[in-house]
Amino acid sequence: MLPPRPQRATVRLFRARTADPTRVGRLNCDPPSRFPEKPDEDIPGPVVTTVAVRVLVDRDGIAHSVEITVDGGERAGWLAVAIMTTTPEVARGLGRIVTLPPAGPGQFGPAHTVVEVLAGESYGDTDPFILLMDDRIDGTPMGGAHPHAGFETVTLMLEGVLKHDHGEVKPGGMQWMTAGSGVTHGEALEAPGSGRARLLQLWLTLPKAARWAPPGVQDQDYEDLPVRREPGVEVRVYSGRSGGVVSKTLNHVPVTMVELRLEPGASVSQELPASFNGFFYVLEGEIAVGPESQALRPGQVGWLDRPAHREPSAVRVTGTGPQPARVILYAGEPQGDPLVSWGPFIGDTQADIARVSAEYRAGKYGPPPPRVP
């Protein structure tokens, strides 16, 4: 049994020198669980009232640090901040690391290769994520019309262009498609200029109550994504939130999907509900994750641990290699419903699969309409 976890923590005074109205500071607890305090004193400068505080605790419930975000308005200088109380967050790390095989032959000919990032594992371990494929082509366009039903696809373009029924998705852009009650949609992956294209396509379950929801599609261009900026860090939010930055993506299953770009040595903490299951997929550079600084590099998937506590949680990511890092975090609320799959269809029963297969053969499916927030 874990020891009682601290439910409230107080830092009476935080003194910071800042040349910028916004400062992110960390107070390390020494010894652990005793928060540093400074005696009351007169400090020149404004008293700041816009303060966000997070207390990070380890798996044994011992507080080790306090993260403080201070908004000092337009004035810089000495900031005297009186901090009230806060609820602690569980500091998450990695529960397991999977090293992936190299790219193998794909289904669209010799120009197509694919890395199976998430495929063939027990869905009970990956819920709400069904699969994730890292598709690459070299020179030859590929794709065409095909069906889906019973789930959602989330397509992130890394290189090249994805043409679809209503337009195109360019590098860094995302398409979030709800297949739901059934679609037949067109996709064509093209590689202008360099002759190469690459995309990540995630299959995401739908809640059982929304398995057959009306189809729809949401596109987001890279330049329109909301961005959280910290020193040496950019976090682009495709879904969910990061800090005070919130995505406009509409979700059936609660999902946080962010791209983190970190300069060497830069660090950021991403908050997540403790119930979320999730993983990191490194595209470039190297990172360290969590209180144990577990290392991840391209070609690896780092699955988050699953804390027993239901309080809010956070995971800290640091760029560690000589080059900047780029990593995608996928995290979502497990649904706990068993699935039946066949080809491009997901259902709750074999009867569901038979029904949607018959509907597709009967020509009842068409392209999904745009879904506007």
C-alpha positions as CSV (number, residue, x, y, z in Angstrom):
1,M,0.0,0.0,0.0
2,L,1.3,3.4,-0.9
3,P,1.7,6.0,1.9
4,P,-0.8,8.8,2.1
5,R,-0.3,11.3,-0.7
6,P,-0.1,15.0,0.1
7,Q,-3.3,16.7,-1.0
8,R,-2.2,20.3,-0.5
9,A,1.0,22.1,-0.5
10,T,2.0,25.7,0.2
11,V,4.8,27.9,-0.9
12,R,4.5,31.2,1.0
13,L,6.8,33.3,-1.1
14,F,8.5,32.9,-4.5
15,R,11.1,35.4,-5.5
16,A,12.2,35.5,-9.1
17,R,14.2,37.7,-11.3
18,T,12.7,38.0,-14.7
19,A,13.4,40.0,-17.8
20,D,10.2,38.8,-19.4
21,P,6.6,39.2,-18.2
22,T,6.1,35.4,-18.2
23,R,8.4,33.1,-16.4
24,V,8.4,29.4,-15.8
25,G,10.3,28.4,-12.7
26,R,10.9,25.2,-10.8
27,L,11.6,25.0,-7.1
28,N,13.3,21.8,-6.1
29,C,12.3,20.4,-2.7
30,D,15.3,19.8,-0.4
31,P,14.7,17.6,1.5
32,P,11.8,16.0,-0.5
33,S,8.3,16.8,0.6
34,R,9.4,20.0,2.5
35,F,8.7,23.0,0.3
36,P,11.2,25.8,0.4
37,E,10.0,29.0,2.1
38,K,11.5,32.4,2.3
39,P,10.8,34.7,5.2
40,D,8.3,37.5,4.6
41,E,10.2,40.6,3.4
42,D,9.6,43.7,1.3
43,I,10.5,43.1,-2.3
44,P,10.2,45.9,-4.8
45,G,8.0,45.3,-7.7
46,P,4.4,44.3,-8.4
47,V,2.6,41.6,-6.5
48,V,1.5,39.1,-9.1
49,T,-1.9,37.4,-8.8
50,T,-2.0,35.3,-12.0
51,V,-0.1,32.2,-11.0
52,A,-0.4,28.6,-12.0
53,V,1.2,26.0,-9.7
54,R,1.8,22.2,-10.2
55,V,3.3,20.0,-7.5
56,L,5.0,16.9,-9.0
57,V,5.1,13.8,-6.9
58,D,6.8,10.4,-7.5
59,R,5.1,7.1,-7.5
60,D,5.4,6.8,-3.8
61,G,3.5,10.0,-3.3
62,I,6.5,12.1,-2.2
63,A,6.6,15.7,-3.6
64,H,9.9,16.6,-5.2
65,S,9.3,19.8,-7.0
66,V,6.9,22.7,-7.7
67,E,6.4,24.1,-11.1
68,I,5.3,27.7,-11.2
69,T,4.1,29.8,-14.1
70,V,4.0,33.5,-13.3
71,D,2.3,36.2,-15.4
72,G,3.8,39.5,-14.4
73,G,1.9,41.7,-16.8
74,E,3.8,44.2,-18.7
75,R,6.4,45.0,-16.0
76,A,9.6,43.1,-15.6
77,G,11.8,43.1,-12.5
78,W,11.4,41.5,-9.1
79,L,8.2,39.5,-8.7
80,A,6.9,38.7,-5.3
81,V,4.3,36.0,-5.5
82,A,2.2,34.7,-2.7
83,I,1.1,31.2,-3.6
84,M,-1.9,29.5,-2.1
85,T,-2.5,25.7,-2.3
86,T,-2.7,23.2,-5.1
87,T,-3.5,19.6,-5.8
88,P,-0.4,17.4,-6.6
89,E,0.2,15.7,-10.0
90,V,1.6,12.3,-10.4
91,A,4.9,12.4,-12.2
92,R,4.7,9.8,-15.0
93,G,7.4,7.9,-16.7
94,L,7.6,5.1,-19.2
95,G,6.2,1.6,-18.4
96,R,7.8,-0.1,-21.4
97,I,9.9,0.7,-24.5
98,V,9.4,-1.1,-27.8
99,T,12.2,-1.1,-30.4
100,L,10.6,-1.3,-33.8
101,P,11.9,-3.3,-36.8
102,P,13.1,-1.4,-39.9
103,A,10.6,-0.4,-42.6
104,G,9.4,-3.4,-44.6
105,P,7.5,-3.8,-47.9
106,G,4.1,-2.1,-48.1
107,Q,1.0,-3.2,-50.0
108,F,1.2,-0.6,-52.8
109,G,4.3,-1.9,-54.6
110,P,8.1,-1.5,-54.4
111,A,7.9,2.3,-53.8
112,H,5.9,1.8,-50.6
113,T,7.5,0.8,-47.3
114,V,5.9,0.9,-43.8
115,V,6.9,0.7,-40.2
116,E,4.3,-1.0,-38.0
117,V,4.5,1.3,-35.0
118,L,1.5,-0.2,-33.3
119,A,0.1,-3.4,-34.8
120,G,-0.5,-6.9,-33.5
121,E,-0.3,-6.1,-29.8
122,S,-3.0,-6.9,-27.3
123,Y,-5.7,-4.2,-27.7
124,G,-6.2,-4.3,-23.9
125,D,-2.7,-2.8,-23.6
126,T,-3.1,-0.2,-26.3
127,D,-6.8,0.9,-25.8
128,P,-8.0,3.3,-27.2
129,F,-5.4,3.0,-30.0
130,I,-5.9,0.2,-32.5
131,L,-2.9,0.6,-34.8
132,L,-0.4,3.2,-36.1
133,M,1.4,2.9,-39.4
134,D,4.4,4.9,-40.5
135,D,4.0,4.9,-44.3
136,R,6.7,6.1,-46.7
137,I,6.8,6.2,-50.5
138,D,9.6,7.1,-52.9
139,G,8.5,8.6,-56.2
140,T,5.3,6.8,-57.1
141,P,1.9,8.2,-56.0
142,M,-0.3,5.7,-54.3
143,G,-3.8,5.3,-52.9
144,G,-7.4,5.3,-54.0
145,A,-11.0,5.0,-52.8
146,H,-11.6,2.5,-49.9
147,P,-14.0,1.9,-47.1
148,H,-13.9,2.2,-43.3
149,A,-16.5,1.8,-40.5
150,G,-16.7,1.7,-36.7
151,F,-13.7,3.8,-35.7
152,E,-11.7,7.0,-36.5
153,T,-8.5,7.6,-38.5
154,V,-6.0,10.3,-37.6
155,T,-3.6,11.0,-40.4
156,L,-0.5,13.2,-39.8
157,M,1.5,14.2,-42.8
158,L,5.3,14.4,-42.3
159,E,6.4,14.8,-45.9
160,G,4.6,15.1,-49.2
161,V,0.9,15.7,-49.8
162,L,-2.3,13.7,-49.1
163,K,-5.0,14.4,-51.6
164,H,-8.6,13.5,-50.4
165,D,-12.2,14.1,-51.2
166,H,-12.4,17.7,-50.0
167,G,-8.9,19.0,-50.5
168,E,-5.4,18.1,-49.4
169,V,-3.2,17.8,-46.3
170,K,0.3,19.3,-46.5
171,P,3.4,18.6,-44.4
172,G,2.6,19.0,-40.7
173,G,-1.1,19.0,-41.3
174,M,-3.6,16.5,-39.9
175,Q,-6.8,14.9,-41.0
176,W,-9.1,13.5,-38.3
177,M,-11.8,11.3,-39.9
178,T,-14.8,9.7,-38.1
179,A,-15.7,6.7,-40.2
180,G,-18.5,5.7,-37.8
181,S,-21.5,4.4,-39.6
182,G,-19.4,3.9,-42.8
183,V,-17.5,5.8,-45.5
184,T,-15.9,5.2,-48.8
185,H,-13.3,7.9,-49.1
186,G,-10.4,8.7,-51.5
187,E,-6.8,9.1,-50.4
188,A,-3.8,9.7,-52.7
189,L,-0.3,10.1,-51.3
190,E,1.8,12.2,-53.5
191,A,5.5,13.2,-53.4
192,P,6.1,16.5,-55.2
193,G,9.6,18.0,-55.3
194,S,11.8,15.5,-53.3
195,G,10.0,12.5,-54.7
196,R,9.4,11.2,-51.1
197,A,6.3,11.2,-48.9
198,R,5.7,10.0,-45.3
199,L,2.6,9.9,-43.1
200,L,1.5,8.5,-39.8
201,Q,-2.0,7.0,-39.7
202,L,-3.6,6.1,-36.4
203,W,-6.7,4.0,-36.0
204,L,-8.6,5.2,-32.9
205,T,-11.6,3.4,-31.4
206,L,-15.0,5.0,-31.0
207,P,-16.9,4.7,-27.7
208,K,-19.4,1.8,-28.0
209,A,-22.3,4.3,-27.8
210,A,-20.8,6.2,-30.7
211,R,-19.5,3.3,-32.8
212,W,-21.9,4.1,-35.6
213,A,-21.8,7.9,-35.3
214,P,-22.4,10.0,-38.4
215,P,-19.2,10.3,-40.5
216,G,-17.2,13.5,-40.7
217,V,-13.7,14.8,-41.4
218,Q,-11.7,17.6,-39.8
219,D,-8.5,19.0,-41.4
220,Q,-5.9,21.2,-39.7
221,D,-3.1,23.0,-41.5
222,Y,0.2,23.1,-39.7
223,E,0.4,26.9,-39.7
224,D,-3.0,27.1,-38.0
225,L,-2.3,24.8,-35.1
226,P,-2.3,26.3,-31.6
227,V,1.2,26.5,-30.2
228,R,2.6,26.5,-26.7
229,R,6.0,28.0,-26.4
230,E,8.5,27.6,-23.6
231,P,12.3,28.3,-23.6
232,G,13.7,26.0,-26.3
233,V,10.4,24.2,-26.7
234,E,7.4,24.4,-29.1
235,V,4.3,22.2,-28.5
236,R,1.8,22.1,-31.3
237,V,-1.6,20.8,-30.2
238,Y,-3.5,18.7,-32.6
239,S,-6.0,17.5,-30.0
240,G,-6.6,18.2,-26.3
241,R,-4.5,20.7,-24.5
242,S,-1.0,21.6,-23.4
243,G,-0.6,24.2,-20.7
244,G,-3.1,26.9,-21.5
245,V,-3.2,26.1,-25.2
246,V,-6.3,24.2,-26.4
247,S,-7.1,22.5,-29.7
248,K,-10.3,23.0,-31.5
249,T,-10.5,19.4,-32.7
250,L,-13.8,17.7,-31.8
251,N,-13.3,14.3,-30.1
252,H,-15.6,11.3,-29.4
253,V,-12.8,9.7,-27.3
254,P,-10.8,12.2,-25.2
255,V,-7.3,12.4,-26.8
256,T,-4.2,14.5,-26.3
257,M,-2.1,14.5,-29.5
258,V,0.8,16.9,-29.6
259,E,4.0,17.5,-31.5
260,L,7.0,18.4,-29.2
261,R,10.0,20.2,-30.7
262,L,12.8,20.5,-28.2
263,E,16.3,22.1,-28.4
264,P,19.1,20.1,-26.8
265,G,18.7,20.5,-23.0
266,A,15.2,22.1,-23.2
267,S,12.4,20.5,-21.2
268,V,8.7,20.7,-20.9
269,S,6.0,19.1,-18.7
270,Q,2.8,17.8,-20.4
271,E,-0.2,17.4,-18.2
272,L,-2.5,14.4,-18.8
273,P,-5.3,12.7,-16.9
274,A,-3.9,9.8,-14.9
275,S,-6.4,7.5,-16.6
276,F,-5.0,8.2,-20.1
277,N,-3.0,5.5,-21.8
278,G,-0.4,6.8,-24.3
279,F,2.9,6.6,-26.0
280,F,5.7,8.7,-27.5
281,Y,7.0,8.2,-31.1
282,V,10.3,9.9,-31.8
283,L,10.8,11.3,-35.3
284,E,14.1,13.1,-34.8
285,G,16.7,13.5,-32.1
286,E,16.7,12.0,-28.7
287,I,14.7,12.6,-25.6
288,A,14.5,11.6,-21.9
289,V,11.2,11.0,-20.3
290,G,9.9,11.1,-16.7
291,P,11.6,11.3,-13.3
292,E,14.0,8.5,-14.3
293,S,15.0,10.2,-17.5
294,Q,14.4,7.1,-19.6
295,A,15.9,7.5,-23.1
296,L,14.0,7.3,-26.4
297,R,15.4,7.6,-29.9
298,P,13.9,7.2,-33.4
299,G,12.8,3.7,-34.1
300,Q,11.4,3.3,-30.5
301,V,7.9,3.6,-28.9
302,G,7.8,4.6,-25.3
303,W,4.6,3.7,-23.5
304,L,3.6,5.7,-20.5
305,D,3.3,4.0,-17.2
306,R,-0.2,3.5,-15.7
307,P,-0.5,5.1,-12.2
308,A,-2.9,3.6,-9.7
309,H,-3.9,7.1,-8.5
310,R,-6.6,9.0,-10.4
311,E,-5.3,12.5,-9.7
312,P,-4.0,14.6,-12.5
313,S,-0.7,13.6,-13.9
314,A,2.2,15.1,-15.9
315,V,5.1,13.8,-17.9
316,R,8.3,15.7,-18.3
317,V,10.2,15.5,-21.6
318,T,13.8,16.7,-22.2
319,G,15.8,17.0,-25.4
320,T,19.0,15.1,-24.8
321,G,20.9,14.6,-28.1
322,P,23.2,16.9,-29.9
323,Q,20.4,17.8,-32.4
324,P,16.9,19.2,-31.8
325,A,14.2,16.5,-31.1
326,R,10.8,16.1,-32.6
327,V,8.4,13.7,-31.0
328,I,4.7,12.9,-31.2
329,L,2.7,12.1,-28.1
330,Y,-0.6,10.2,-28.4
331,A,-2.6,9.8,-25.2
332,G,-6.2,8.9,-24.7
333,E,-8.9,7.6,-22.4
334,P,-9.3,3.8,-22.6
335,Q,-12.8,2.6,-23.5
336,G,-12.7,-0.9,-22.1
337,D,-14.8,-2.4,-24.8
338,P,-13.6,-5.5,-26.7
339,L,-13.4,-5.1,-30.5
340,V,-13.9,-7.3,-33.5
341,S,-12.0,-6.3,-36.7
342,W,-11.9,-7.4,-40.2
343,G,-9.9,-5.5,-42.9
344,P,-11.1,-1.9,-42.8
345,F,-14.0,-2.4,-40.4
346,I,-14.2,-2.4,-36.6
347,G,-17.3,-3.6,-34.7
348,D,-18.4,-4.9,-31.4
349,T,-19.6,-8.2,-32.7
350,Q,-19.1,-10.5,-35.8
351,A,-22.7,-9.5,-36.8
352,D,-21.5,-5.9,-37.0
353,I,-18.8,-6.8,-39.4
354,A,-21.2,-8.8,-41.6
355,R,-23.6,-5.9,-41.6
356,V,-21.1,-3.2,-42.6
357,S,-19.5,-5.4,-45.2
358,A,-22.9,-6.0,-46.8
359,E,-23.7,-2.2,-46.7
360,Y,-20.4,-1.4,-48.4
361,R,-21.0,-4.0,-51.1
362,A,-24.4,-2.6,-51.7
363,G,-22.9,0.8,-52.4
364,K,-24.4,2.6,-49.3
365,Y,-21.2,4.4,-48.3
366,G,-19.9,7.7,-49.6
367,P,-17.2,10.3,-48.7
368,P,-17.4,11.8,-45.2
369,P,-18.6,15.4,-45.0
370,P,-16.5,18.1,-43.4
371,R,-17.0,18.3,-39.6
372,V,-16.7,21.9,-38.4
373,P,-16.1,22.8,-34.8
